[in-house]
C-alpha cells in the first residue's frame, strides 16, 4: 500500500462511496471505527479515516502522540483471525501538528473465515455497519473449512463399532476392489477399524463419523431419524413419469444393491469428468 497524501484522501472522500469508506472526527470514536473496519474485512474492503468531519467531510486532522498509536495498535489486536494492518499518519497542510489517520482494510478472500472485532463479527449493509447474523457467520465458517465442518465427517455421538454391519461392510469392500476404487489389500484387513479405513469414514482419533453410520450402520435411524433410503421405479423410458409407489426403507445406504449401483455410477462419472 503506497503512502497517501492529502490529495489522495481528498480524491477518496470525494467519491462518496460510503460502503467502502468510514470517516471519524477523532480517535475518541475508535471503537465504532474499528467495528466498521471489521465490516470492511467481511464485505468489500474499505478505508477508515480519523480526523475528517463525518458530515462536511472537511479534513481537520487531530493530535497524534505515542499514546494514540499505542491505542490504535491495541484495538488492532482485537481482530480475529489476526491480521496485519498498518496505520498511516498524514500531515494536514495549514494545520500544524494535526494529522489524518488512515487505515486500509482489505476485502475478504473467497471462502475466507469471517473476522471478528472484540469477539463480534460485523458486516456492511449498504453504508451501515451491522452485527453479522448468526446464520451468516456460521455459514461462512463452514465454507472456510468444509472438511472440518461437513456433516459426514462429524463424529457420530454414542456410535460404536458394534453398530457397524460387517456383512454390508464386506460387500462394500468387495465391490470397491472390483471397481478399482479401493486397493486390493483392503480385503486382508481383519479388524473393523482397518476395514473402514479405505472409505475415509473415521476421524483422526479412529472415532466413527456420521458417514460411517449412514453407510454401514446396522440401524442408522437410531442415530439420524432422516437417514432412510427412498426407492422408486419408473415405467417406460421417460424419467419422472409414471412413478410406481415410493417405498422408504430404514436402513444404511450401502445395504441396498440399487443404491450401491447408483453410488458406483456417480463415482465413475466424477472420475471421468476430471
Helices and strands as residue ranges (DSSP letters): H 6-14, G 18-20, E 21-24, G 27-29, H 30-42, E 46-50, E 62-63, H 66-76, E 79-80, E 87-91, E 98-105, E 116-117, E 120-125, E 128-131, H 134-144, H 146-149, G 161-163, H 166-178, G 184-188, H 192-197, H 210-216, G 220-222, E 229-231, E 247-249, G 253-255, H 257-273
